[in-house]
């Protein structure tokens, strides 16, 4: 007598349309279909996110497949396995019983297995007189055979997506490297161009990049970077063509070889004697009357108020934030990497950043910030420069501006009534600022 094949789960577990769909797919399995179980399991593992499976549920599926003795799953063979929960937990590396039941339900919902529950919910197989299995109650693996082609296609889709994502990441890395190095080369070689704007554009594009980005966002960012890359490359190529109109330099009688690679950078030639760039050279030479201690951060920020706009959130709380702003200001001012490196070596990183902040505060009065910084670096090597005079000059100018504004409004600059944003300094510093210029 033929035994009825159950289609509903035992106990309180409800029947769902997803279960019915899995059974329909299993029943539509062609005769003679056969798959290598571990090959299909590899496809399922690669496409688990698309299928809806989890790592734990795949560990249980792996255990279930291990209970099937043959390497192949065949439509003509027995596809029901009936391990107990204890056996499954042992082969799933000691998984707790509650976790096991939860992830068995995930496998059923994903359509990877079908429950063939007995009348009392137990899992077992009934054999005939010849030893062959007449009826088995447990987990039916036939969906794995029926959907093997689907799993292979899903796995290929995942692999294609991974390759596209990897290509987008590689393209992003190459574009970032090219743009940064080409901008630095333009600054280093003194190529005319709006390098500050290009740097800000680059930082704005990269600022949209989260820690973990989907492929579509990576490709959108790469498209924007590609446009910027073309712009930077065109500036460098145009300058190269104007500098070398004849590809064969040996035929050009007007070619002049310059052995100093830094001499053309940032129009720095003769910048050491350019007084319009320095404002007041005496300020930089008056080193003996200056205090020997470091400049306080608060005084530097009072003198260089514009420096705050370079901070990430518009606030500089410590020297680390101050130095980070210097990395933003350097390309904006057109200071080449070599000029900045030499300034840090001669002055120290903090003093170089203070000097750059003072230059940034007076950027509208300085033609070549890079040339000016090189000039100050050379003076520092000879012991003739300190950042103190520059900061004091900016403070003095700020105090003079406040005094003139106060007199315009009919009150003294030393009144107790303090306006908003008024600069406050100590008496000792006031005496230093009021010292006659020599």
TAQUI-V361579 format. One record per residue. RES is the residue in one letter. PSI is psi in radians with two decimals (NA if undefined). OMEGA is omega in whole degrees, 0 to 359 (999 if undefined). NEAR is the number of other ideal C-beta (glycine too) atoms within 12 Angstrom. Layout:
res: [RES	RES]
psi: [PSI	PSI]
omega: [OMEGA	OMEGA]
near: [NEAR	NEAR]
//
This chain:
res: [X	X	X	X	X	X	X	X	X	X	X	X	X	X	X	X	X	X	X	X	X	X	X	X	X	X	X	X	X	X	X	X	X	X	X	X	X	X	X	X	X	X	X	X	X	X	X	X	X	X	X	X	X	X	X	X	X	X	X	X	X	X	X	X	X	X	X	X	X	X	X	X	X	X	X	X	X	X	X	X	X	X	X	X	X	X	X	X	X	X	X	X	X	X	X	X	X	X	X	X	X	X	X	X	X	X	X	X	X	X	X	X	X	X	X	X	X	X	X	X	X	X	X	X	X	X	X	X	X	X	X	X	X	X	X	X	X	X	X	X	X	X	X	X	X	X	X	X	X	X	X	X	X	X	X	X	X	X	X	X	X	X	X	X	X	X	X	X	X	X	X	X	X	X	X	X	X	X	X	X	X	X	X	X	X	X	X	X	X	X	X	X	X	X	X	X	X	X	X	X	X	X	X	X	X	X	X	X	X	X	X	X	X	X	X	X	X	X	X	X	X	X	X	X	X	X	X	X	X	X	X	X	X	X	X	X	X	X	X	X	X	X	X	X	X	X	X	X	X	X	X	X	X	X	X	X	X	X	X	X	X	X	X	X	X	X	X	X	X	X	X	X	X	X	X	X	X	X	X	X	X	X	X	X	X	X	X	X	X	X	X	X	X	X	X	X	X	X	X	X	X	X	X	X	X	X	X	X	X	X	X	X	X	X	X	X	X	X	X	X	X	X	X	X	X	X	X	X	X	X	X	X	X	X	X	X	X	X	X	X	X	X	X	X	X	X	X	X	X	X	X	X	X	X	X	X	X	X	X	X	X	X	X	X	X	X	X	X	X	X	X	X	X	X	X	X	X	X	X	X	X	X	X	X	X	X	X	X	X	X	X	X	X	X	X	X	X	X	X	X	X	X	X	X	X	X	X	X	X	X	X	X	X	X	X	X	X	X	X	X	X	X	X	X	X	X	X	X	X	X	X	X	X	X	X	X	X	X]
psi: [2.32	2.34	2.47	2.40	2.04	2.59	-0.07	2.65	2.80	2.66	-2.48	-0.15	2.21	2.82	2.41	2.84	-0.51	-0.70	-0.74	-0.67	-0.68	-0.69	-0.63	-0.74	-0.68	-0.68	-0.43	0.07	2.22	2.62	2.48	0.02	2.41	2.37	2.69	2.06	-0.63	-0.47	-0.80	-0.68	-0.63	-0.74	-0.75	-0.73	-0.72	-0.56	0.38	-0.61	-0.65	-0.57	-0.58	0.19	2.87	2.96	-0.76	-0.73	-0.59	-0.53	-0.65	-0.70	-0.67	-0.75	-0.72	-0.74	-0.55	-0.37	-0.21	2.08	-0.55	2.69	-0.41	2.52	2.11	2.47	-0.41	-0.12	-3.04	2.16	0.16	2.28	2.58	0.87	2.63	2.91	-0.66	-0.73	-0.71	-0.75	-0.66	-0.75	-0.23	0.52	0.72	0.51	2.37	2.68	-0.71	-0.70	-0.69	-0.84	-0.68	-0.72	-0.35	-0.68	-0.60	-0.75	-0.66	-0.78	-0.57	-0.18	0.48	-0.49	2.86	2.35	2.26	1.39	2.48	2.99	-0.59	0.14	-0.04	2.71	2.17	2.99	2.47	2.19	2.66	-3.05	-0.51	0.01	-0.12	2.69	2.11	-0.64	2.32	2.40	2.23	-2.21	2.18	2.17	0.15	-0.54	-0.51	-0.67	-0.78	-0.57	0.28	-0.74	-0.70	-0.74	-0.67	-0.73	-0.69	-0.70	-0.69	-0.66	-0.75	-0.76	-0.68	-0.73	-0.70	-0.71	-0.71	-0.69	-0.74	-0.70	-0.69	-0.71	-0.74	-0.74	-0.72	-0.79	-0.77	-0.72	-0.74	-0.78	-0.79	-0.81	-0.83	-0.79	-0.58	-0.68	-0.76	-0.66	-0.70	-0.73	-0.73	-0.69	0.02	0.56	2.23	2.32	2.77	1.23	-0.57	-0.76	-0.73	-0.69	-0.74	-0.65	-0.76	-0.80	-0.60	-0.68	-0.82	-0.49	-0.32	-0.09	1.96	3.08	-0.75	2.00	2.46	2.86	-0.71	-0.71	-0.71	-0.74	-0.65	-0.75	-0.68	-0.66	-0.75	-0.72	-0.59	-0.69	-0.74	-0.69	-0.73	-0.72	-0.81	-0.77	-0.72	-0.67	-0.79	-0.73	-0.71	-0.74	-0.68	-0.70	-0.65	-0.54	-0.46	1.32	-0.45	2.11	-0.55	1.71	-0.38	-0.33	-0.08	2.02	-0.18	0.04	2.30	2.16	2.21	2.02	-0.15	1.85	-0.35	-0.08	-0.47	-0.06	2.20	0.47	0.77	-0.09	2.14	0.21	-0.34	-0.44	0.18	1.72	-0.43	-0.45	-0.55	-0.30	-1.31	1.82	-0.49	-0.51	-0.61	-0.33	-0.27	1.32	-0.39	-0.49	0.01	2.58	2.67	-0.17	2.94	2.66	2.27	2.57	-0.68	-0.72	-0.72	-0.74	-0.57	-0.68	-0.62	1.14	-0.51	-0.28	-0.49	-0.51	-0.23	-0.22	2.72	-0.77	0.33	0.25	2.30	1.96	-0.39	3.12	-0.49	-0.77	-0.65	-0.78	-0.58	-0.63	-0.50	-0.61	-0.45	-0.68	-0.59	-0.97	-0.51	-0.63	-0.15	0.47	2.18	2.74	-0.65	-0.68	-0.70	-0.71	-0.74	-0.64	-0.73	-0.65	-0.68	-0.65	-0.39	2.63	-0.73	-0.82	-0.62	-0.69	-0.67	-0.73	-0.75	-0.63	-0.70	-0.69	-0.72	-0.65	-0.53	0.50	-0.54	-0.23	-0.05	2.16	-0.85	1.75	-0.65	-0.76	-0.68	-0.74	-0.69	-0.70	-0.78	-0.59	-0.75	-0.69	-0.62	-0.64	-0.56	0.09	0.45	0.22	2.48	2.68	-0.31	-0.91	-0.66	-0.78	-0.71	-0.67	-0.71	-0.69	-0.75	-0.73	-0.64	-0.71	-0.71	-0.69	-0.74	-0.65	-0.75	-0.67	-0.67	-0.72	-0.59	-0.59	0.15	0.49	2.72	2.64	-0.31	0.18	2.71	-0.35	1.86	2.22	2.86	2.30	0.13	2.46	2.28	2.18	2.81	2.86	-0.70	-0.72	-0.61	-0.74	-0.66	-0.70	-0.56	-0.03	2.30	2.42	2.40	NA]
omega: [182	180	179	178	184	178	182	181	182	171	186	181	184	173	180	178	178	177	179	179	178	180	177	179	180	180	180	180	182	179	180	179	182	180	173	192	183	174	179	178	177	178	180	181	180	183	187	181	178	180	182	181	179	179	181	181	177	175	178	178	176	178	179	179	180	178	175	192	183	176	181	171	186	178	181	182	179	184	179	174	188	177	175	177	180	178	178	180	179	181	176	174	174	180	179	184	180	178	179	182	181	184	168	177	177	179	178	181	179	181	179	177	176	176	171	187	177	179	181	177	179	178	180	177	178	182	177	183	180	180	179	182	178	182	179	176	181	182	182	182	184	177	179	178	184	185	184	179	178	180	179	179	178	178	178	177	179	180	178	178	179	179	178	178	179	178	179	178	179	179	178	180	181	179	178	180	182	184	182	183	177	176	178	178	178	177	182	184	179	181	178	180	180	186	177	179	179	179	179	177	179	181	177	179	181	178	178	186	178	180	177	186	174	184	183	178	178	181	177	179	178	178	178	178	180	177	178	178	179	180	180	180	180	178	181	181	179	179	180	180	179	179	185	182	180	182	180	186	181	179	182	180	183	182	179	180	178	184	180	185	183	188	181	186	170	181	188	183	178	184	180	181	184	186	179	181	185	179	181	184	181	179	184	181	183	186	189	182	183	176	183	182	181	175	176	181	182	180	180	180	175	181	185	184	181	182	182	183	179	181	185	180	179	182	177	186	184	182	178	176	180	180	178	178	179	179	176	184	187	180	179	180	182	178	183	178	181	178	179	179	179	178	179	179	184	187	192	187	183	180	177	179	177	178	179	178	178	177	180	179	182	186	181	180	186	181	183	180	179	178	179	180	177	179	179	177	178	179	179	178	179	180	184	181	171	180	181	183	180	180	179	179	178	177	180	179	179	178	179	179	179	180	179	179	180	179	178	180	173	177	183	179	182	179	177	179	185	177	180	178	181	182	177	179	180	178	180	180	177	179	179	181	182	179	181	178	181	999]
near: [7	6	16	12	20	24	21	22	28	20	15	9	17	16	21	19	12	22	31	19	22	34	29	19	27	33	20	17	30	18	13	12	25	24	36	20	31	21	23	36	34	25	32	40	27	26	31	28	19	21	32	21	34	24	18	27	33	32	29	41	43	31	33	40	38	23	30	35	14	21	17	25	36	25	25	16	26	26	36	34	38	30	29	21	26	16	20	37	24	18	23	32	16	14	27	16	18	13	23	31	24	18	34	39	28	27	41	37	28	34	34	47	44	44	40	37	30	24	15	11	21	19	29	22	23	20	13	12	7	7	9	13	21	18	24	31	31	35	36	39	43	38	42	48	39	34	34	36	20	25	35	23	18	28	28	18	20	24	19	17	21	18	15	20	23	16	18	28	24	16	24	31	20	18	32	27	17	25	37	27	20	34	39	30	28	36	41	29	31	32	32	19	27	20	38	26	19	34	32	20	25	35	25	16	27	24	14	19	25	11	5	10	19	16	22	14	21	30	21	20	31	33	20	26	35	23	20	33	31	19	26	35	25	19	28	31	20	18	22	18	14	13	21	17	15	14	10	9	14	9	11	14	8	11	14	12	11	14	8	11	15	27	20	24	33	38	28	37	20	17	31	26	16	22	19	18	30	34	26	22	25	19	34	34	23	23	22	13	19	23	19	10	9	18	34	21	26	22	32	38	34	33	37	39	26	28	38	26	20	36	26	17	12	14	16	30	17	15	24	17	25	34	29	22	35	38	27	30	38	39	40	32	40	42	46	35	28	28	41	36	21	25	39	27	16	28	33	20	22	24	32	35	40	43	50	46	45	47	45	39	34	30	27	12	22	32	24	33	42	44	35	43	51	40	39	44	37	25	30	29	17	15	14	23	35	34	38	35	38	43	41	38	32	38	36	30	28	29	27	18	20	29	24	15	20	21	15	13	14	10	18	16	26	18	15	10	13	15	18	8	12	21	30	19	26	16	11	12	26	19	14	25	31	19	19	11	19	12]
//
